[in-house]
Amino acid sequence: MSASSEELIAINSLLIEREAELARVYATESRINQLLGADYPFEAPGVTLPSSIKRKKPTKAKKVKAKAAVIKPRRLDTGEAAYRITWTERGQSTQQNAADLKHLNALLKEPLPSMKLLKVQTIDIAGAPVETLYDATF
């Protein structure tokens, strides 16, 4: 909401006038209570003041982030020579073999922003898959 300088001056003048009127009402009600020696049951004003209207703030729909699958690969068993990692990046599917668990964990821990992991498999010495540890292709 943007207002010009003249509008801001007019708004401030009206707010000062409102404050003065509310102070007058308070002083009048206080004097009535003093005369009676007790609190008088004042009724609420017959009009609804704009400042007393409670409005709901528009809430923005929260985007639900898809939780990345937590993959904790195991060490290679007997007959397994390496890990084969398959992912897509910018629409292109890529595979990489890693013989060391540290390299695999580093890749899984800090993937590239555009990288989507598809599959993690163990492979034997000939490159044939032995076991699938993670598969997001279905």
A tleap script that builds the chain and sets N, CA, C and O, in Angstrom:
source leaprc.protein.ff14SB
mol = sequence {
  NMET SER ALA SER SER GLU GLU LEU ILE ALA
  ILE ASN SER LEU LEU ILE GLU ARG GLU ALA
  GLU LEU ALA ARG VAL TYR ALA THR GLU SER
  ARG ILE ASN GLN LEU LEU GLY ALA ASP TYR
  PRO PHE GLU ALA PRO GLY VAL THR LEU PRO
  SER SER ILE LYS ARG LYS LYS PRO THR LYS
  ALA LYS LYS VAL LYS ALA LYS ALA ALA VAL
  ILE LYS PRO ARG ARG LEU ASP THR GLY GLU
  ALA ALA TYR ARG ILE THR TRP THR GLU ARG
  GLY GLN SER THR GLN GLN ASN ALA ALA ASP
  LEU LYS HIE LEU ASN ALA LEU LEU LYS GLU
  PRO LEU PRO SER MET LYS LEU LEU LYS VAL
  GLN THR ILE ASP ILE ALA GLY ALA PRO VAL
  GLU THR LEU TYR ASP ALA THR CPHE
}
set mol.1.N position { 0.847 -1.161 0.000 }
set mol.1.CA position { 0.000 0.000 0.000 }
set mol.1.C position { 0.896 1.227 0.000 }
set mol.1.O position { 1.651 1.459 0.944 }
set mol.2.N position { 0.807 1.990 -1.040 }
set mol.2.CA position { 1.629 3.172 -1.179 }
set mol.2.C position { 0.729 4.404 -1.105 }
set mol.2.O position { -0.359 4.428 -1.680 }
set mol.3.N position { 1.196 5.418 -0.395 }
set mol.3.CA position { 0.407 6.648 -0.250 }
set mol.3.C position { 1.315 7.838 -0.504 }
set mol.3.O position { 2.517 7.800 -0.243 }
set mol.4.N position { 0.705 8.892 -1.019 }
set mol.4.CA position { 1.479 10.109 -1.269 }
set mol.4.C position { 1.720 10.836 0.055 }
set mol.4.O position { 1.159 10.470 1.088 }
set mol.5.N position { 2.550 11.858 0.009 }
set mol.5.CA position { 2.864 12.632 1.221 }
set mol.5.C position { 1.625 13.294 1.787 }
set mol.5.O position { 1.435 13.314 3.003 }
set mol.6.N position { 0.761 13.846 0.908 }
set mol.6.CA position { -0.460 14.504 1.370 }
set mol.6.C position { -1.402 13.509 2.043 }
set mol.6.O position { -2.024 13.814 3.061 }
set mol.7.N position { -1.496 12.310 1.457 }
set mol.7.CA position { -2.360 11.283 2.046 }
set mol.7.C position { -1.826 10.840 3.406 }
set mol.7.O position { -2.605 10.630 4.335 }
set mol.8.N position { -0.509 10.694 3.534 }
set mol.8.CA position { 0.081 10.310 4.814 }
set mol.8.C position { -0.171 11.370 5.889 }
set mol.8.O position { -0.433 11.030 7.043 }
set mol.9.N position { -0.095 12.639 5.519 }
set mol.9.CA position { -0.354 13.721 6.479 }
set mol.9.C position { -1.815 13.660 6.922 }
set mol.9.O position { -2.103 13.788 8.112 }
set mol.10.N position { -2.746 13.465 5.975 }
set mol.10.CA position { -4.164 13.378 6.314 }
set mol.10.C position { -4.444 12.175 7.209 }
set mol.10.O position { -5.209 12.274 8.168 }
set mol.11.N position { -3.818 11.029 6.891 }
set mol.11.CA position { -4.007 9.827 7.717 }
set mol.11.C position { -3.488 10.066 9.123 }
set mol.11.O position { -4.158 9.709 10.092 }
set mol.12.N position { -2.310 10.661 9.257 }
set mol.12.CA position { -1.755 10.936 10.589 }
set mol.12.C position { -2.625 11.895 11.377 }
set mol.12.O position { -2.792 11.723 12.585 }
set mol.13.N position { -3.189 12.911 10.715 }
set mol.13.CA position { -4.091 13.859 11.394 }
set mol.13.C position { -5.320 13.139 11.921 }
set mol.13.O position { -5.755 13.386 13.046 }
set mol.14.N position { -5.882 12.251 11.111 }
set mol.14.CA position { -7.062 11.497 11.538 }
set mol.14.C position { -6.734 10.523 12.667 }
set mol.14.O position { -7.547 10.324 13.570 }
set mol.15.N position { -5.563 9.922 12.623 }
set mol.15.CA position { -5.160 9.024 13.713 }
set mol.15.C position { -4.979 9.784 15.016 }
set mol.15.O position { -5.323 9.267 16.079 }
set mol.16.N position { -4.452 10.988 14.958 }
set mol.16.CA position { -4.303 11.817 16.163 }
set mol.16.C position { -5.686 12.186 16.701 }
set mol.16.O position { -5.913 12.153 17.911 }
set mol.17.N position { -6.604 12.537 15.805 }
set mol.17.CA position { -7.974 12.874 16.212 }
set mol.17.C position { -8.652 11.660 16.857 }
set mol.17.O position { -9.356 11.799 17.857 }
set mol.18.N position { -8.439 10.473 16.282 }
set mol.18.CA position { -9.007 9.239 16.845 }
set mol.18.C position { -8.467 8.989 18.242 }
set mol.18.O position { -9.219 8.648 19.155 }
set mol.19.N position { -7.173 9.156 18.404 }
set mol.19.CA position { -6.553 8.944 19.716 }
set mol.19.C position { -7.142 9.892 20.744 }
set mol.19.O position { -7.399 9.488 21.878 }
set mol.20.N position { -7.363 11.156 20.367 }
set mol.20.CA position { -7.939 12.136 21.281 }
set mol.20.C position { -9.363 11.747 21.678 }
set mol.20.O position { -9.741 11.880 22.841 }
set mol.21.N position { -10.147 11.271 20.721 }
set mol.21.CA position { -11.525 10.863 21.016 }
set mol.21.C position { -11.549 9.649 21.940 }
set mol.21.O position { -12.355 9.590 22.868 }
set mol.22.N position { -10.675 8.691 21.691 }
set mol.22.CA position { -10.611 7.525 22.571 }
set mol.22.C position { -10.178 7.919 23.980 }
set mol.22.O position { -10.654 7.344 24.960 }
set mol.23.N position { -9.286 8.888 24.087 }
set mol.23.CA position { -8.872 9.384 25.403 }
set mol.23.C position { -10.046 10.050 26.113 }
set mol.23.O position { -10.196 9.913 27.327 }
set mol.24.N position { -10.887 10.779 25.354 }
set mol.24.CA position { -12.080 11.402 25.941 }
set mol.24.C position { -13.049 10.350 26.457 }
set mol.24.O position { -13.604 10.505 27.544 }
set mol.25.N position { -13.260 9.291 25.701 }
set mol.25.CA position { -14.157 8.207 26.132 }
set mol.25.C position { -13.608 7.566 27.394 }
set mol.25.O position { -14.365 7.306 28.330 }
set mol.26.N position { -12.324 7.310 27.438 }
set mol.26.CA position { -11.713 6.707 28.612 }
set mol.26.C position { -11.882 7.606 29.833 }
set mol.26.O position { -12.232 7.133 30.914 }
set mol.27.N position { -11.635 8.895 29.661 }
set mol.27.CA position { -11.765 9.833 30.784 }
set mol.27.C position { -13.209 9.899 31.274 }
set mol.27.O position { -13.452 9.942 32.480 }
set mol.28.N position { -14.168 9.906 30.346 }
set mol.28.CA position { -15.586 9.951 30.717 }
set mol.28.C position { -15.985 8.690 31.468 }
set mol.28.O position { -16.658 8.776 32.496 }
set mol.29.N position { -15.590 7.536 30.984 }
set mol.29.CA position { -15.922 6.282 31.665 }
set mol.29.C position { -15.259 6.213 33.039 }
set mol.29.O position { -15.848 5.686 33.983 }
set mol.30.N position { -14.055 6.733 33.159 }
set mol.30.CA position { -13.366 6.754 34.456 }
set mol.30.C position { -14.100 7.635 35.446 }
set mol.30.O position { -14.233 7.272 36.615 }
set mol.31.N position { -14.590 8.815 34.991 }
set mol.31.CA position { -15.336 9.710 35.884 }
set mol.31.C position { -16.644 9.071 36.351 }
set mol.31.O position { -17.033 9.221 37.509 }
set mol.32.N position { -17.332 8.344 35.432 }
set mol.32.CA position { -18.571 7.658 35.810 }
set mol.32.C position { -18.278 6.611 36.876 }
set mol.32.O position { -19.020 6.495 37.852 }
set mol.33.N position { -17.191 5.841 36.697 }
set mol.33.CA position { -16.822 4.820 37.684 }
set mol.33.C position { -16.489 5.448 39.028 }
set mol.33.O position { -16.809 4.870 40.066 }
set mol.34.N position { -15.846 6.632 39.037 }
set mol.34.CA position { -15.526 7.329 40.291 }
set mol.34.C position { -16.800 7.783 41.000 }
set mol.34.O position { -16.905 7.671 42.221 }
set mol.35.N position { -17.772 8.299 40.236 }
set mol.35.CA position { -19.034 8.744 40.843 }
set mol.35.C position { -19.785 7.585 41.470 }
set mol.35.O position { -20.362 7.735 42.548 }
set mol.36.N position { -19.789 6.438 40.820 }
set mol.36.CA position { -20.513 5.281 41.331 }
set mol.36.C position { -19.729 4.528 42.393 }
set mol.36.O position { -20.319 3.824 43.213 }
set mol.37.N position { -18.427 4.664 42.389 }
set mol.37.CA position { -17.584 3.929 43.334 }
set mol.37.C position { -17.378 2.474 42.921 }
set mol.37.O position { -16.835 1.685 43.694 }
set mol.38.N position { -17.795 2.117 41.738 }
set mol.38.CA position { -17.629 0.752 41.216 }
set mol.38.C position { -17.613 0.822 39.699 }
set mol.38.O position { -17.907 1.856 39.098 }
set mol.39.N position { -17.268 -0.288 39.108 }
set mol.39.CA position { -17.242 -0.335 37.641 }
set mol.39.C position { -18.656 -0.387 37.091 }
set mol.39.O position { -19.469 -1.210 37.513 }
set mol.40.N position { -18.935 0.475 36.170 }
set mol.40.CA position { -20.228 0.508 35.493 }
set mol.40.C position { -20.163 -0.436 34.296 }
set mol.40.O position { -19.168 -0.443 33.572 }
set mol.41.N position { -21.223 -1.243 34.074 }
set mol.41.CA position { -21.181 -2.185 32.944 }
set mol.41.C position { -21.464 -1.477 31.621 }
set mol.41.O position { -22.603 -1.462 31.153 }
set mol.42.N position { -20.450 -0.904 31.035 }
set mol.42.CA position { -20.605 -0.220 29.756 }
set mol.42.C position { -20.861 -1.226 28.643 }
set mol.42.O position { -20.247 -2.291 28.597 }
set mol.43.N position { -21.763 -0.875 27.761 }
set mol.43.CA position { -22.045 -1.716 26.612 }
set mol.43.C position { -21.008 -1.425 25.523 }
set mol.43.O position { -20.431 -0.340 25.445 }
set mol.44.N position { -20.807 -2.427 24.707 }
set mol.44.CA position { -19.905 -2.237 23.575 }
set mol.44.C position { -20.556 -1.268 22.598 }
set mol.44.O position { -21.784 -1.214 22.531 }
set mol.45.N position { -19.791 -0.513 21.849 }
set mol.45.CA position { -20.380 0.415 20.885 }
set mol.45.C position { -21.297 -0.309 19.905 }
set mol.45.O position { -21.053 -1.462 19.548 }
set mol.46.N position { -22.356 0.380 19.472 }
set mol.46.CA position { -23.316 -0.208 18.556 }
set mol.46.C position { -22.786 -0.370 17.146 }
set mol.46.O position { -23.415 -1.033 16.321 }
set mol.47.N position { -21.656 0.216 16.859 }
set mol.47.CA position { -21.067 0.105 15.526 }
set mol.47.C position { -19.810 -0.749 15.604 }
set mol.47.O position { -19.147 -0.827 16.638 }
set mol.48.N position { -19.511 -1.371 14.507 }
set mol.48.CA position { -18.283 -2.172 14.425 }
set mol.48.C position { -17.172 -1.293 13.882 }
set mol.48.O position { -17.242 -0.780 12.766 }
set mol.49.N position { -16.148 -1.134 14.702 }
set mol.49.CA position { -15.006 -0.336 14.276 }
set mol.49.C position { -14.117 -1.164 13.355 }
set mol.49.O position { -13.927 -2.359 13.581 }
set mol.50.N position { -13.575 -0.533 12.319 }
set mol.50.CA position { -12.697 -1.281 11.408 }
set mol.50.C position { -11.490 -1.894 12.122 }
set mol.50.O position { -10.989 -2.945 11.722 }
set mol.51.N position { -11.029 -1.219 13.191 }
set mol.51.CA position { -9.858 -1.741 13.888 }
set mol.51.C position { -10.181 -2.967 14.742 }
set mol.51.O position { -9.274 -3.688 15.158 }
set mol.52.N position { -11.483 -3.209 15.008 }
set mol.52.CA position { -11.844 -4.371 15.823 }
set mol.52.C position { -12.168 -5.596 14.975 }
set mol.52.O position { -12.389 -6.679 15.517 }
set mol.53.N position { -12.197 -5.440 13.658 }
set mol.53.CA position { -12.471 -6.564 12.768 }
set mol.53.C position { -11.198 -7.392 12.622 }
set mol.53.O position { -10.141 -6.888 12.245 }
set mol.54.N position { -11.335 -8.657 12.927 }
set mol.54.CA position { -10.177 -9.543 12.797 }
set mol.54.C position { -10.240 -10.189 11.432 }
set mol.54.O position { -11.201 -10.879 11.091 }
set mol.55.N position { -9.217 -9.957 10.676 }
set mol.55.CA position { -9.132 -10.513 9.329 }
set mol.55.C position { -8.104 -11.626 9.310 }
set mol.55.O position { -7.070 -11.566 9.975 }
set mol.56.N position { -8.421 -12.629 8.536 }
set mol.56.CA position { -7.439 -13.699 8.370 }
set mol.56.C position { -6.396 -13.245 7.373 }
set mol.56.O position { -6.715 -12.714 6.310 }
set mol.57.N position { -5.170 -13.459 7.728 }
set mol.57.CA position { -4.088 -13.146 6.805 }
set mol.57.C position { -4.050 -14.221 5.733 }
set mol.57.O position { -4.128 -15.412 6.033 }
set mol.58.N position { -3.931 -13.802 4.497 }
set mol.58.CA position { -3.866 -14.827 3.447 }
set mol.58.C position { -2.588 -15.636 3.606 }
set mol.58.O position { -1.489 -15.091 3.704 }
set mol.59.N position { -2.763 -16.925 3.629 }
set mol.59.CA position { -1.593 -17.793 3.765 }
set mol.59.C position { -1.191 -18.313 2.403 }
set mol.59.O position { -2.024 -18.694 1.581 }
set mol.60.N position { 0.070 -18.316 2.198 }
set mol.60.CA position { 0.609 -18.855 0.950 }
set mol.60.C position { 0.718 -20.364 1.101 }
set mol.60.O position { 1.081 -20.875 2.160 }
set mol.61.N position { 0.406 -21.043 0.056 }
set mol.61.CA position { 0.518 -22.493 0.078 }
set mol.61.C position { 1.992 -22.862 0.216 }
set mol.61.O position { 2.843 -22.418 -0.555 }
set mol.62.N position { 2.257 -23.666 1.198 }
set mol.62.CA position { 3.638 -24.080 1.415 }
set mol.62.C position { 3.992 -25.174 0.426 }
set mol.62.O position { 3.234 -26.117 0.201 }
set mol.63.N position { 5.148 -25.018 -0.145 }
set mol.63.CA position { 5.624 -26.036 -1.069 }
set mol.63.C position { 6.222 -27.173 -0.256 }
set mol.63.O position { 7.075 -26.972 0.609 }
set mol.64.N position { 5.762 -28.333 -0.553 }
set mol.64.CA position { 6.264 -29.508 0.139 }
set mol.64.C position { 7.441 -30.037 -0.650 }
set mol.64.O position { 7.318 -30.446 -1.805 }
set mol.65.N position { 8.564 -30.017 -0.001 }
set mol.65.CA position { 9.758 -30.535 -0.663 }
set mol.65.C position { 9.754 -32.054 -0.554 }
set mol.65.O position { 9.502 -32.629 0.505 }
set mol.66.N position { 10.033 -32.654 -1.648 }
set mol.66.CA position { 10.136 -34.105 -1.647 }
set mol.66.C position { 11.395 -34.486 -0.884 }
set mol.66.O position { 12.493 -34.003 -1.162 }
set mol.67.N position { 11.199 -35.359 0.076 }
set mol.67.CA position { 12.356 -35.773 0.865 }
set mol.67.C position { 13.239 -36.679 0.020 }
set mol.67.O position { 12.774 -37.621 -0.621 }
set mol.68.N position { 14.498 -36.368 0.042 }
set mol.68.CA position { 15.458 -37.197 -0.685 }
set mol.68.C position { 15.608 -38.513 0.062 }
set mol.68.O position { 15.688 -38.544 1.290 }
set mol.69.N position { 15.644 -39.567 -0.683 }
set mol.69.CA position { 15.778 -40.875 -0.061 }
set mol.69.C position { 17.150 -40.973 0.599 }
set mol.69.O position { 18.174 -40.653 -0.005 }
set mol.70.N position { 17.145 -41.412 1.822 }
set mol.70.CA position { 18.393 -41.576 2.543 }
set mol.70.C position { 18.937 -42.952 2.186 }
set mol.70.O position { 18.324 -43.981 2.468 }
set mol.71.N position { 20.080 -42.937 1.572 }
set mol.71.CA position { 20.694 -44.188 1.125 }
set mol.71.C position { 21.974 -44.390 1.918 }
set mol.71.O position { 22.879 -43.555 1.898 }
set mol.72.N position { 22.027 -45.489 2.599 }
set mol.72.CA position { 23.246 -45.834 3.327 }
set mol.72.C position { 23.755 -47.147 2.742 }
set mol.72.O position { 23.377 -48.230 3.188 }
set mol.73.N position { 24.615 -47.030 1.741 }
set mol.73.CA position { 25.094 -48.253 1.088 }
set mol.73.C position { 25.990 -49.062 2.024 }
set mol.73.O position { 26.681 -48.532 2.894 }
set mol.74.N position { 25.940 -50.325 1.806 }
set mol.74.CA position { 26.753 -51.247 2.603 }
set mol.74.C position { 28.097 -51.491 1.921 }
set mol.74.O position { 28.307 -51.102 0.772 }
set mol.75.N position { 28.984 -52.129 2.638 }
set mol.75.CA position { 30.275 -52.507 2.045 }
set mol.75.C position { 30.061 -53.633 1.027 }
set mol.75.O position { 29.073 -54.365 1.082 }
set mol.76.N position { 30.991 -53.746 0.121 }
set mol.76.CA position { 30.901 -54.788 -0.907 }
set mol.76.C position { 31.094 -56.166 -0.295 }
set mol.76.O position { 31.965 -56.368 0.552 }
set mol.77.N position { 30.264 -57.116 -0.738 }
set mol.77.CA position { 30.383 -58.506 -0.294 }
set mol.77.C position { 31.343 -59.257 -1.211 }
set mol.77.O position { 31.836 -58.711 -2.198 }
set mol.78.N position { 31.594 -60.491 -0.874 }
set mol.78.CA position { 32.424 -61.351 -1.717 }
set mol.78.C position { 31.733 -61.551 -3.062 }
set mol.78.O position { 30.535 -61.827 -3.110 }
set mol.79.N position { 32.473 -61.413 -4.135 }
set mol.79.CA position { 31.918 -61.550 -5.474 }
set mol.79.C position { 31.460 -60.222 -6.064 }
set mol.79.O position { 31.065 -60.168 -7.229 }
set mol.80.N position { 31.509 -59.157 -5.279 }
set mol.80.CA position { 31.144 -57.827 -5.773 }
set mol.80.C position { 32.420 -57.010 -5.928 }
set mol.80.O position { 33.261 -56.994 -5.029 }
set mol.81.N position { 32.568 -56.335 -7.060 }
set mol.81.CA position { 33.797 -55.600 -7.330 }
set mol.81.C position { 33.633 -54.090 -7.183 }
set mol.81.O position { 34.597 -53.392 -6.865 }
set mol.82.N position { 32.417 -53.576 -7.412 }
set mol.82.CA position { 32.222 -52.123 -7.380 }
set mol.82.C position { 30.732 -51.796 -7.255 }
set mol.82.O position { 29.870 -52.674 -7.244 }
set mol.83.N position { 30.476 -50.498 -7.163 }
set mol.83.CA position { 29.103 -49.977 -7.155 }
set mol.83.C position { 28.857 -49.310 -8.509 }
set mol.83.O position { 29.752 -48.668 -9.059 }
set mol.84.N position { 27.648 -49.462 -9.042 }
set mol.84.CA position { 27.253 -48.755 -10.259 }
set mol.84.C position { 26.147 -47.776 -9.855 }
set mol.84.O position { 25.106 -48.172 -9.329 }
set mol.85.N position { 26.396 -46.508 -10.109 }
set mol.85.CA position { 25.444 -45.451 -9.767 }
set mol.85.C position { 24.855 -44.935 -11.072 }
set mol.85.O position { 25.590 -44.606 -12.003 }
set mol.86.N position { 23.524 -44.864 -11.140 }
set mol.86.CA position { 22.839 -44.351 -12.324 }
set mol.86.C position { 22.020 -43.145 -11.898 }
set mol.86.O position { 21.285 -43.197 -10.912 }
set mol.87.N position { 22.155 -42.046 -12.656 }
set mol.87.CA position { 21.390 -40.835 -12.345 }
set mol.87.C position { 21.055 -40.095 -13.627 }
set mol.87.O position { 21.607 -40.382 -14.689 }
set mol.88.N position { 20.143 -39.138 -13.514 }
set mol.88.CA position { 19.845 -38.254 -14.638 }
set mol.88.C position { 20.273 -36.854 -14.255 }
set mol.88.O position { 20.146 -36.435 -13.104 }
set mol.89.N position { 20.777 -36.150 -15.234 }
set mol.89.CA position { 21.196 -34.763 -15.028 }
set mol.89.C position { 20.882 -34.008 -16.301 }
set mol.89.O position { 21.408 -34.313 -17.371 }
set mol.90.N position { 20.014 -33.014 -16.168 }
set mol.90.CA position { 19.569 -32.202 -17.311 }
set mol.90.C position { 19.016 -33.075 -18.438 }
set mol.90.O position { 19.273 -32.834 -19.618 }
set mol.91.N position { 18.247 -34.100 -18.041 }
set mol.91.CA position { 17.595 -34.952 -19.029 }
set mol.91.C position { 18.455 -36.059 -19.596 }
set mol.91.O position { 17.972 -36.856 -20.402 }
set mol.92.N position { 19.718 -36.134 -19.200 }
set mol.92.CA position { 20.619 -37.139 -19.745 }
set mol.92.C position { 20.950 -38.161 -18.664 }
set mol.92.O position { 21.341 -37.798 -17.555 }
set mol.93.N position { 20.791 -39.431 -18.991 }
set mol.93.CA position { 21.082 -40.507 -18.057 }
set mol.93.C position { 22.583 -40.810 -18.068 }
set mol.93.O position { 23.209 -40.870 -19.127 }
set mol.94.N position { 23.147 -41.000 -16.875 }
set mol.94.CA position { 24.586 -41.243 -16.745 }
set mol.94.C position { 24.818 -42.390 -15.763 }
set mol.94.O position { 24.078 -42.548 -14.792 }
set mol.95.N position { 25.852 -43.185 -16.026 }
set mol.95.CA position { 26.271 -44.248 -15.105 }
set mol.95.C position { 27.725 -44.047 -14.736 }
set mol.95.O position { 28.538 -43.597 -15.544 }
set mol.96.N position { 28.035 -44.394 -13.492 }
set mol.96.CA position { 29.421 -44.311 -13.041 }
set mol.96.C position { 29.673 -45.471 -12.101 }
set mol.96.O position { 28.803 -45.846 -11.314 }
set mol.97.N position { 30.860 -46.034 -12.185 }
set mol.97.CA position { 31.249 -47.109 -11.286 }
set mol.97.C position { 32.197 -46.547 -10.233 }
set mol.97.O position { 33.060 -45.721 -10.529 }
set mol.98.N position { 32.021 -47.005 -9.014 }
set mol.98.CA position { 32.890 -46.583 -7.919 }
set mol.98.C position { 33.289 -47.824 -7.132 }
set mol.98.O position { 32.438 -48.589 -6.679 }
set mol.99.N position { 34.585 -48.010 -6.976 }
set mol.99.CA position { 35.074 -49.180 -6.249 }
set mol.99.C position { 35.175 -48.918 -4.755 }
set mol.99.O position { 35.221 -49.856 -3.959 }
set mol.100.N position { 35.210 -47.670 -4.377 }
set mol.100.CA position { 35.416 -47.305 -2.976 }
set mol.100.C position { 34.108 -46.765 -2.378 }
set mol.100.O position { 33.431 -45.939 -2.990 }
set mol.101.N position { 33.773 -47.233 -1.200 }
set mol.101.CA position { 32.553 -46.791 -0.518 }
set mol.101.C position { 32.616 -45.306 -0.176 }
set mol.101.O position { 31.579 -44.642 -0.147 }
set mol.102.N position { 33.809 -44.768 0.084 }
set mol.102.CA position { 33.949 -43.328 0.380 }
set mol.102.C position { 33.530 -42.481 -0.805 }
set mol.102.O position { 32.878 -41.452 -0.626 }
set mol.103.N position { 33.893 -42.895 -2.019 }
set mol.103.CA position { 33.513 -42.144 -3.217 }
set mol.103.C position { 31.994 -42.158 -3.413 }
set mol.103.O position { 31.394 -41.142 -3.765 }
set mol.104.N position { 31.393 -43.308 -3.182 }
set mol.104.CA position { 29.940 -43.423 -3.314 }
set mol.104.C position { 29.238 -42.549 -2.285 }
set mol.104.O position { 28.288 -41.840 -2.617 }
set mol.105.N position { 29.694 -42.593 -1.051 }
set mol.105.CA position { 29.077 -41.768 -0.001 }
set mol.105.C position { 29.239 -40.281 -0.291 }
set mol.105.O position { 28.324 -39.497 -0.038 }
set mol.106.N position { 30.389 -39.888 -0.816 }
set mol.106.CA position { 30.599 -38.479 -1.154 }
set mol.106.C position { 29.631 -38.027 -2.242 }
set mol.106.O position { 29.084 -36.926 -2.171 }
set mol.107.N position { 29.421 -38.865 -3.237 }
set mol.107.CA position { 28.494 -38.539 -4.318 }
set mol.107.C position { 27.059 -38.472 -3.808 }
set mol.107.O position { 26.298 -37.596 -4.216 }
set mol.108.N position { 26.686 -39.383 -2.926 }
set mol.108.CA position { 25.323 -39.394 -2.390 }
set mol.108.C position { 25.085 -38.260 -1.399 }
set mol.108.O position { 23.974 -37.741 -1.294 }
set mol.109.N position { 26.135 -37.878 -0.675 }
set mol.109.CA position { 25.990 -36.829 0.345 }
set mol.109.C position { 25.842 -35.453 -0.285 }
set mol.109.O position { 25.033 -34.653 0.184 }
set mol.110.N position { 26.586 -35.162 -1.318 }
set mol.110.CA position { 26.544 -33.848 -1.959 }
set mol.110.C position { 26.318 -33.988 -3.460 }
set mol.110.O position { 27.234 -33.772 -4.253 }
set mol.111.N position { 25.081 -34.354 -3.854 }
set mol.111.CA position { 24.813 -34.460 -5.287 }
set mol.111.C position { 24.707 -33.074 -5.912 }
set mol.111.O position { 24.503 -32.080 -5.215 }
set mol.112.N position { 24.844 -33.020 -7.204 }
set mol.112.CA position { 24.669 -31.758 -7.921 }
set mol.112.C position { 23.204 -31.357 -7.858 }
set mol.112.O position { 22.339 -32.229 -7.770 }
set mol.113.N position { 22.895 -30.046 -7.901 }
set mol.113.CA position { 21.506 -29.603 -7.778 }
set mol.113.C position { 20.574 -30.189 -8.837 }
set mol.113.O position { 19.405 -30.444 -8.549 }
set mol.114.N position { 21.065 -30.403 -10.042 }
set mol.114.CA position { 20.212 -30.902 -11.116 }
set mol.114.C position { 20.259 -32.429 -11.238 }
set mol.114.O position { 19.683 -32.999 -12.165 }
set mol.115.N position { 20.940 -33.078 -10.309 }
set mol.115.CA position { 21.132 -34.522 -10.378 }
set mol.115.C position { 20.003 -35.253 -9.647 }
set mol.115.O position { 19.654 -34.903 -8.520 }
set mol.116.N position { 19.436 -36.272 -10.303 }
set mol.116.CA position { 18.411 -37.112 -9.677 }
set mol.116.C position { 18.891 -38.545 -9.711 }
set mol.116.O position { 19.085 -39.122 -10.780 }
set mol.117.N position { 19.081 -39.116 -8.536 }
set mol.117.CA position { 19.578 -40.478 -8.424 }
set mol.117.C position { 18.497 -41.468 -8.845 }
set mol.117.O position { 17.354 -41.382 -8.396 }
set mol.118.N position { 18.867 -42.398 -9.703 }
set mol.118.CA position { 17.918 -43.402 -10.175 }
set mol.118.C position { 18.168 -44.778 -9.570 }
set mol.118.O position { 17.237 -45.450 -9.126 }
set mol.119.N position { 19.446 -45.193 -9.555 }
set mol.119.CA position { 19.723 -46.560 -9.126 }
set mol.119.C position { 21.136 -46.686 -8.568 }
set mol.119.O position { 22.064 -46.036 -9.050 }
set mol.120.N position { 21.290 -47.531 -7.547 }
set mol.120.CA position { 22.601 -47.907 -7.015 }
set mol.120.C position { 22.620 -49.432 -6.975 }
set mol.120.O position { 21.764 -50.062 -6.355 }
set mol.121.N position { 23.618 -50.015 -7.652 }
set mol.121.CA position { 23.754 -51.464 -7.724 }
set mol.121.C position { 25.181 -51.859 -7.362 }
set mol.121.O position { 26.111 -51.057 -7.451 }
set mol.122.N position { 25.326 -53.098 -6.958 }
set mol.122.CA position { 26.668 -53.671 -6.850 }
set mol.122.C position { 26.875 -54.501 -8.107 }
set mol.122.O position { 25.940 -55.100 -8.636 }
set mol.123.N position { 28.117 -54.523 -8.574 }
set mol.123.CA position { 28.441 -55.282 -9.786 }
set mol.123.C position { 29.615 -56.207 -9.523 }
set mol.123.O position { 30.422 -55.974 -8.623 }
set mol.124.N position { 29.697 -57.256 -10.323 }
set mol.124.CA position { 30.825 -58.179 -10.191 }
set mol.124.C position { 31.983 -57.706 -11.075 }
set mol.124.O position { 31.900 -56.642 -11.688 }
set mol.125.N position { 33.049 -58.484 -11.142 }
set mol.125.CA position { 34.254 -58.092 -11.870 }
set mol.125.C position { 33.988 -57.943 -13.372 }
set mol.125.O position { 34.687 -57.184 -14.044 }
set mol.126.N position { 32.991 -58.654 -13.908 }
set mol.126.CA position { 32.663 -58.556 -15.335 }
set mol.126.C position { 31.708 -57.394 -15.621 }
set mol.126.O position { 31.426 -57.098 -16.782 }
set mol.127.N position { 31.215 -56.744 -14.584 }
set mol.127.CA position { 30.310 -55.607 -14.766 }
set mol.127.C position { 28.840 -55.982 -14.738 }
set mol.127.O position { 27.976 -55.142 -14.989 }
set mol.128.N position { 28.552 -57.243 -14.434 }
set mol.128.CA position { 27.150 -57.681 -14.350 }
set mol.128.C position { 26.582 -57.298 -12.979 }
set mol.128.O position { 27.276 -57.422 -11.970 }
set mol.129.N position { 25.325 -56.834 -12.935 }
set mol.129.CA position { 24.727 -56.455 -11.651 }
set mol.129.C position { 24.570 -57.660 -10.733 }
set mol.129.O position { 24.170 -58.745 -11.157 }
set mol.130.N position { 24.900 -57.436 -9.447 }
set mol.130.CA position { 24.748 -58.491 -8.446 }
set mol.130.C position { 23.526 -58.210 -7.583 }
set mol.130.O position { 22.663 -59.073 -7.423 }
set mol.131.N position { 23.452 -57.004 -7.026 }
set mol.131.CA position { 22.329 -56.642 -6.150 }
set mol.131.C position { 21.994 -55.162 -6.344 }
set mol.131.O position { 22.884 -54.330 -6.519 }
set mol.132.N position { 20.709 -54.854 -6.311 }
set mol.132.CA position { 20.260 -53.463 -6.400 }
set mol.132.C position { 20.044 -52.959 -4.981 }
set mol.132.O position { 19.228 -53.502 -4.236 }
set mol.133.N position { 20.790 -51.903 -4.609 }
set mol.133.CA position { 20.679 -51.326 -3.277 }
set mol.133.C position { 19.616 -50.231 -3.200 }
set mol.133.O position { 19.005 -50.011 -2.154 }
set mol.134.N position { 19.406 -49.547 -4.336 }
set mol.134.CA position { 18.410 -48.480 -4.392 }
set mol.134.C position { 17.900 -48.392 -5.826 }
set mol.134.O position { 18.679 -48.450 -6.777 }
set mol.135.N position { 16.577 -48.249 -5.973 }
set mol.135.CA position { 16.006 -48.145 -7.307 }
set mol.135.C position { 14.799 -47.210 -7.260 }
set mol.135.O position { 13.800 -47.513 -6.608 }
set mol.136.N position { 14.894 -46.076 -7.952 }
set mol.136.CA position { 13.810 -45.104 -8.008 }
set mol.136.C position { 13.215 -45.036 -9.404 }
set mol.136.O position { 12.509 -44.082 -9.730 }
set mol.137.N position { 13.490 -46.033 -10.227 }
set mol.137.CA position { 13.046 -46.003 -11.609 }
set mol.137.C position { 11.620 -46.498 -11.789 }
set mol.137.O position { 11.050 -46.348 -12.869 }
set mol.138.N position { 11.033 -47.085 -10.753 }
set mol.138.CA position { 9.654 -47.558 -10.931 }
set mol.138.C position { 8.717 -46.856 -10.040 }
set mol.138.O position { 7.518 -47.134 -10.063 }
savepdb mol mol.pdb
quit
